[in-house]
Amino acid sequence: MHPMAPTAAAAGSGGTPQAALSLLLSSNFDSDLAPCVRTLVRILDNVAARPDDSRVRSIRLGNAAFSSRVGRLRGGTEFLVACGFERGGDDQLVLPAGPGPAAALVRPRRLLLEAAVGELGLEAGDIPPPP
């Protein structure tokens, strides 16, 4: 777990990307967080680059890669829900169509980048540039 992150209780369940990111940082080991943050950034970037593509706005929770990098970590799925993804059945997260939900991902992406560089010690080049 990251020593500088607030505790899970302090992060609360406010439903904001910041609260979910705090939960993610405080509840998991740094070695698990780097691939998680990279995957979350990739998900947000794919939506930003192709907001009308339903395939990038839909995440199968049972997908092995998603599950191992994001889904199994406390705060990973919560971060996406706080970004506007909604549960679509038992095994999916779906971001509603339209420009509003995709445009709202700019700030959460910035939060992820700040956490990756400031909290996890990753280099800015370790995170893909925005689309």
Secondary structure, DSSP 8 states (H G I E B T S, - for coil): --TTS--HHHHTT--SHHHHHHHHHHHS-HHHHHHHHHHHHHHHHHHHH-TT-TTTTEEETT-HHHIIIIITSTTHHHHHHHTT-EE-STTEEE--SSHHHHHTTHHHHHHHHHIIIIIS---GGGS----
